Amino acid sequence: MNVTIQRGALRGTMAVPGSKSDTIRAVLLSMLSEGRSVIHNPLASGDGLSAKEAAIALGASITEAGDRWIVEGVGRHLEAPQKSLDLGNSGTATSFFSSIASLARRPVTLTGDEQIQRRPFKTLFDALEDLGVEVSVHNPNKVSPPVTITGPLLGGTVTLQGFNSQFVSSLLLVSPFAEIPVTITVHNGLEKPYVQLTLDWMKRFGIEVENPSNYEYFEVPNTKTYRGREVTVSGDWSAAAFPLVASVLTPSDLTITGLDFSDSQGDKRVVDILKAMGADIAVHPLEGTLSIRGGKPLIALQEIDLADIPDALPSLVVAATQAHGTTTFTNISHVRVKETDRVFEMTERLNRLGCSLEIGEDELHVHGPTPIRGGTVSSAGDHRIAMAMVAAALAAREEITITETECVAVSFPDFFERFEECGMKVVHHDGT
């Protein structure tokens, strides 16, 4: 689907969907639990559905009841599906289920879409082999799915680079089922809030892992059990970043609802960054809301370190194009191996629209403010690029057409409907 968006503002109230990161963890832990779990407010699209279908394929029973998923867990007695486990476009689910597959009674083959079959998982595959798992990569590149995982998970000691926190989380989630306790050492860990999110969810389901050394060393007890429970998925801070930036850059008056300020999601830091740039954002933790009065002048921050919040780059880069001065984004190498190379893709698109971005070795310089011109850009099939370009379009001088926008459903179902309800003017095309 292609869309054409006119310059404009957002007004009213917008609820953000349930967190993609929380949903995947909730589904996986419910599947691995003994007994019944109830998940409120799951992300019922994209990556959330990929995790749900994978859990069902491995033996869990999941039924829908309104905005709830009721999960009958299988504990450590996973079934091996008759065909490959297709994780679609979900890098998180692919990482997590690569480890979980080692608990099945027979070999499990995992695959995904074209993007997943290009993304590197070698660090995780090597770590699983160190813990006694047999890993057979069928992809000619030797680092990406399709891959066949054969247990058992023996356990022991493993050391890995923390470039991708999903690999660390994957090992943490499955380690309670190892034959002997697991000790994980992480070098140069990034995206630490996501590791904390995993530890928080494990604790909810009955297993607490000590973290005495700032996410560099973990000892995981092999209790071999999680306990089913009732949980609620909070609003997605990564998704909230897009209406937040769109409102800051335009004469908007928007309230964003459904947020949990106590959640460990790293992207809630976007609020503090935008406020430091001069945005008028009122925070209401008890109500779980943000109120934005947009159109205020922004001042560039000298440096924004993205080591822990890589998913925030697309939205924050758009904001930086309209700030006075030069903003330098640092620690961005891991941003380049997400669904796409988001550093390159955002730079190419915004420069084409008249902005001024320069890529360094591990940094990105954004000079502003620069007018955003009209034109046509592709989403590159990346949900966060698509949503970032919508924010840019609302602040542009002329209309912008964005192609291949159906990918927004990965993390934000009804994205366009919710924006239109708040005043965005958009023309939908059939893509031909």
N, C-alpha and C positions, 0 to 999 in steps of 0.2 A: 504494500500500500504506500502511495505517495501522498504527501500533504503539502499545501501551501498556506503559510501563516503570515498574517499581517501584524505590523507593529501594534502593540497594545498593552493593556495593564490587566491585572488580576484582582478581583474583588470578591469578598464573601468568605466562605469557609471551605477548606479542602481537607479531607481525610486521606492519609497515606496508607498504602496496603501493609499487610503484615510483613515482617522482616524475612527476606530470603534466607539470610544466614541463620536466624533463629529457627525458621521452619524446617530446614534441612536437618539441623541438630535435633530438633524435637522429634521428627519422624524417625530418624535413625535410632535414637535412644529408646523411643517407644517400642520399636521393633525388637531391640535387644533386651527389653525388659521382660520380667516375669509378671504376668497379669495384664490388666487393662489400663490403657492410658487414654486421656481425652485431651486433644489439642484444640484450643480456642484460637480463632483468628489466624489460621494458617494462610500462607501465600498459595492460593489455589490456581496457580498458572505457572508456566515456564519451569524454572528450576525446582519450585516446590512440588509440582506434579511429577517431575523426573524422579525426585527422591521418593515420592509416594509410590509410584509404579515400581521402582526398584525394590522397595520394601515388600510390596505385595509379591513380586516375583521370587523373593527369598523366603516366603512363607508367612508373612504377617497378614492379618485380616484387617482391612481398613474400610470403615463405612462412614459416609457423610451424613451429618445431621445439622442442617442449617450452616452456620459458620464454624462448625466443629468437625474434627476428624476423630473417630473412635477407633483406637488401635488395640488389637489383641496381639500382644508380643509373643515372640517365639524363644526369647532368651538366647542361649548359645546353640540352639538346635535349628540352625538355618537350613533351608532346602536349597539345592542347586537347581536353577532354572534349566529347562530343556534347551533354550536358545540363548543367544548372547544377551547380556544385560545392557540395554541401550540407554545411556544417560543423557542423550540429546546434546544440548549446548552447555550443560552444567559442569564447570570445572570443579566446583566445590563437591558436588555429588560424586563425580568421577574419582576425586581424591579420596573421599571418605569410604566409598564402597569398594575401592581397590583393596583397602585393608580389611573391611568387613567380609569380603569374599573369602578370606583365608579361614573363616569359621565354618564355611559350608562343608557338607559331607563329601562333595565331589568337586572337581575343578569348575571354576566359573570364569567365563569369558566376558569382558567388559568392552564396550565400544561407545561411540558417540558420533556427533556430526563432524563435518569437515574441519571446523575449528578445533574440536577436541582432538582430532587425529593429527593436528599440527602442534599442539601444545606439549611442552616437555614435562614428563613425569618421572624422569630417570632417578632423581634424588629419592623420591618415594619408593620406587621399585627396588633400588639398591638397599634402602633401609629395611624393607620387608624381607629381602633375602638375608640380610644380617640377622633377622629374627627367626630364621628357619623356614620362611615361606618360599615356595617355588614360583618364580615369575617367568613367564614366557611371552615376550613381546613379538607380535606378528607384524607390526608396522615396519616397513623397510627402513624408516628413520631410526628405529631401535629405542626411541624415547617416548613414544605416544601409543595410545590404544589404536587398534585392538590389542588386548593383552589377556592372557589366561593366568588366573591366580589359583594356586593349589596349596591348601593348608597341609598340616596344622601350623598354627602360630606357636612356635616353641617359646619365644621370649628371650630374655637376657639383656645384653647391653647394646645400644645402638647410638651412633653419633651422626648427625646430619647438619647441613647448612640450613639456616632458617630463612632463606631467600623467599620461600613461599610458606606462609603460616598454615595453609591448608594441609600440607604434608605433616607438620607437627601435630595439628589437631587430629588428623586421621589416625596417627599412631596412638595418641592419647586415648581416643575413643574406644579402640579395639583392645588395648593392652590389658584391661582387666580379665580378658578371656585367655591370656597366654598360659602355657603350661607352667612356666616359672615367672616370677615378677620381672617387670620390664624397667630398665633404667634408660632414660632418653637424655642425651646431651645435645644442645643446640648451639651452633656457632653463628654469630652475626645475625641474630634473630630480628626479623622485621614483622610488621603487622601484629604487634603484640596484643592490641585490644581483641583481635579475633581469637588468639590463643586463650585469653582470659574468658572470652565468651564461651569457649568450649569447656573450660574448667567450671564455669558457672552452671552450665547445663548438666555436666556430669554430676555435680553436687546435688542438683535438683533431683536426679534420678538415683541418688544414694551412694555415690562414690566420690570421695574427696581426695584430691591430689595436692600435695604440698608443693609450693612454688617458692623455695627459699632463696633463689639466686637470680631473680629478675628474668624469668623465662628462659634460662639457660640449662637448667637441670631439673629433671622430674623423676621421681620414683613412684611407679604405679602399682598398687597392690593387685594381685591376681585373684580377686574375690569371685570372679566368674558370674557376677549377677548385677543387674540393675533392677530397680523396682518401679513398676508402673505407677503413674500418678497423673493428676490433672494439672495442665500447664496452659499458660496464655502466651501467645506470640505477640510481642510488642510491635509498634509501628516501625517501619524501615527508615532509619536515619539516612541511609544512602539514597533512597528514593526521595526523601524529603528535601534533599539538597537542590533538586531541580526546580520545584516551585519556589523554594526559598531564594535562589539566585535570580530566577525570573522576576520575582517580586521586588527584590532589592534594586534591580537595574531599571525598573519602570515605575511610573507613578501609581503603584498598586496599594491596596489596603486589604491584606489577606491574612487569615488565621489558618494555621496548619494544625490539625488535631490528630489524636491517636498516638502520641509519642510517650515514651517512657524514659525519663531523664536519669533513672538509676541503671538502665541497661548498659552493658559493656561495649555496645557497638561504637567503634572508633569514630565514625563519621558524624557523630553529634558535635565533634570539635569544629565542624564547618560553621556552626553558629558563632563560636568565639572568634574565628578567623574573620568572618564578615563583620562582626561588631567592631573588631580592631581596625578594620578598614573604614569604618564610619557608618555602617548600615544601622538603621533604626529598627531594632528587633527587640521586642519585649518577650521575656521568657516566663512561662507560668508552669513550673514543675508539678504543682499539685493538680492542675487541670490537664496536664499533658499537652500543652499547646504552645505555639509560637505565634506572635502577632507582628506582622511586618508592615511598615509604612515606607514604601519605596521611593525611589527617585532622588535620594540624598547623594551628594558628591562622595566619591570613594577615594581614599588615599592608598597607594600601593604599599604593601608590606615588603620590606627588604628581602626577606626569605620566608618561604613556607616549606617546611620539611614534611615530605609525604611518606616517610619510612613506615609509619603506622597506619596511614589512611590513603592508600593508593587509589581506591575507587572514587575519591573526592576530586581527582585531577580534572576530569572533563567539566564539572560544574564550576570549580574554582578558577580554571583558566578563562572561562567566559567572563566571570566577574572581573578578573584581572585586566582584561582588555579595556574595561571602562574605568579603571582606577588611575589616578594621577601619579605617574612615576613608573618605575620598572619593578616588577615582581619577579623574583627568582624562585622557581620550584626546585627543590633539591631532593636527593635520594629517590630517583624516579626510575631506576633501571628495572625494578619489578613491575612497574606500570606497563612496560613494553611487552610483557608476555601474558597479558590477560586475554580476553576474547580477541582483541586485536592489539597492535602496537598503538596504544591510545595517545602516546606522546606524539608520534608521527601523524596519526590521523587527525587529531585536533589541530595541530600546527598547520597541516596542509589545508584544512577546511577554513580555518579562521583567517589565515593569510590570504586565501583566495577571496574572502569577503572583505578584505581591506585592513585587517588587523596586522600587528607586528609582533611575531613570535620567532625566537631563535633557539634551536636545539643545541645544547652543549653535550659534553661527555656523559654526565649524569645529572644534568640540570636543564631547565627550560626557562628562558627569559621572556617575559611578556611586557611589552612597552605600551603604555596607555596615557590618556585615553585615546582611542581611535574609533572613528565612526564604523559601524558595521553596515556594509553594503548589502544589497539584495543579491540573489542568485540561486543556483541549484547545487545542493550538496547531497552526498549519499551518507547513510548511516553506517556503511561498511558492515551491516548486519550486527552491529554492536548496540545493545540497548542503552548503554550509558552515553554513547556518542549521539544517538538519536535524540535522547532527552536533553542533552546539553545544547544541541543545535536548536531545539525548540526554545530554550531560554534565550539563546542568542537572537533568534528570529523576533521574539517579542520586543527586543531592544534595538532591532535593526531599523535603518532609515527606509528601507524598501522591503517588499515581501520576499520571503525565502521559501523555496521548495525543498523539502527533504524527502529523499527516496528510501524505500525499503524500511519503513517505520514499524512494520508489524513486530519487529524484534523487541519493542518496548514491553511486550507481555512477559518477557523473561523475569522481570522484577516489578513491573507496575501495570497490572491489568487495568483496563479502563482509563489509561493515562489521558488520552485525548478527550474522552467524555468528561473527566473531572476538570480538566483545564477549560473546556468549553463552558461548563456550568459556571465557571468563575470569570467568564467574559472573553476568553481567547477566540479570535475569529480565524477559522481554519476551513479550507476547502479540501475535501478528501477526493483523491483520484484513484482509479482502479489499478494503477501501476503499469498499464500498457503504453 
